[in-house]
Amino acid sequence: MKYLKPELYEKVCYSENSEYYDKWNEMYQTSLTELEKISSRLPKLFLKEFNKYHFHDNTMLSLSIQRVNYHYVLKMELLDSHDKKIIHNLVFTDVRNFKSNMDLGVSWEDWIYCEILPVDEKRTSLEVEFPDDTVYFEFSRMHYKKTKLSDAKE
């Protein structure tokens, strides 16, 4: 994480010192400012949903990565923490530099916070903090679909 350091997050969670909380808010705003600069790279519907709660406490139902025509595609399914009938489907193409110790497949991890930052003129990075692990990767494009469970195929 460039701005939202896990050590600072831990201090915010387990300390009553408002200085940590103020610093966290400052860093969070900085990360959102960086996201704003690259918002044109991301789907509008994703940004609309992301800006509500930043996917905080959403549950990652699955994470998979596969090779497709010399490129890697990463897929995430997230259960919305505010409406348990909503699934957020995120697909990232041309994935590089994937780093995580998390088992791929079914995950059931709660999304704590993340940073979406520019890597260069064309590539973007996503780093997500989970309770027991961090997932980091870089991508060229992102696709997003919001699904209601009643509409989902069984």
N, C-alpha and C positions, 0 to 999 in steps of 0.2 A: 504494500500500500504506500502510495506516495504522500497522501494527506491524512488519511484516516488510519493512523497507526493502532494496531491491536493493543499495545501497551497503554496508550492514552484512553482507549475505549474501556479497558479494564479499570483504570483509575476512575473514570466517570461512573462506572457501575458500582464500585466498591468503596468510594470515598465521598465524604460530604463536603469536600473542598470545592467551592464554586469555581475556582480558578481552572480546574480540569474541565468542568462543564463548559465554561466560556471558551476555552481553547478548542474543545471538540466542536462547538458550534462554529467557531471561526474557520476551522479546517473543513468542516462539512460544507459551509458556504463557498469556500474556495473550490472544493471538488465540484460543486454544482455549477459554479461559474465556468469551470473547464468543460463540463458537459454541455453547457449552453453553446460554447464556441463550436462544438462539433455536432450539434443537434441535427444538422441537415444530413448527416450520415446515417441517422437512425430512423426507423419507421415512426410516423407521427402518432399512430395509435399506441405504440410502445411508450413513447414519451408521455403521452396523456396518462396512461396507466401508471407508469413509473413515478411520475410527479405526484401522484396521490399519496403514497406511503413509502416510495422508494423500494418497494417489494419487501420491506422489513417484516420479518416473521413469516413470510410465505414459506411453504414447505416444498422443498425440491423432491418431486416424486421420482424423477429419473434424470439421468445424465448419461449420454452416450456420444461416442465419437467414432466416425468411420471414414474410411478412405473412399472417395468417389472421384474417378477420373483424375488422378494425380494430385488431388486436393483433399483436405480433411474437412468434414462437416461435423459440427457439434450440435447436439439437440438437448434442450432442457425442457422439462415440464414442471411447472410450479403450481401448487394449490394456493389460491388466494387466502390470506389469513383473515380477511375481513368479510369475505363471502365464500363459504366453503363449496359453492356450486360453480365457481369460476376456476378454469385452468388457463394458465398463461403458457403458450407454446413458443419457445424461442429457438430459432435455427440460425446458426452462425456458419458462414461459408469461408473457405480459404483460411482455415484455422492453422495457426502456428504457435510455437512456444507454449504448448499446454503444460501446466504444472499443477500437480495435485497428488495427494496420497489417498484420495477418496476412491473407494471401489466404484467402478463404472457399472451402470445398470440401475437397479432400484436403489435409491439413496435415503430418502426420508430424513433429510436434514433441514433445519430451519435456517433460512437466509437471514443473516443478522444485518449486514450492510455491504455496500460495494462501492467501487470506483469505476467509472467509465471514462477513459482518458485517451487522448490522441497518442499514437505511437509515431506516426509521421503524417505526410500529406494524404495518404490513402488508407492507412491501417489504424485500427482502434483496439484498445485493450479493455477487457473486463476482468476485474478482480473481485471475487466475492468471498466474504468472511462467513464461515459457518462455525458452529460451536467447537468442532474438533478438527477443522481443516480449512484451508484456503484454496480456492480454485482461481488460477490465472491463465488467460490465453489472449491471443491477438487474432483479429479477424478483419476481413475486407468488407463483408456485408452481413447484415442481420435481417432476418424475417421474423415477423411477429404475428401471432393469431391468438385471440381471446375466445375461449370456448366455454359455453355453459354446460354443466354436466348433463342436464336434461337433453341437450342437443348432441352430446357425444355418442359415438357408436359403442355398443356394448360388445 
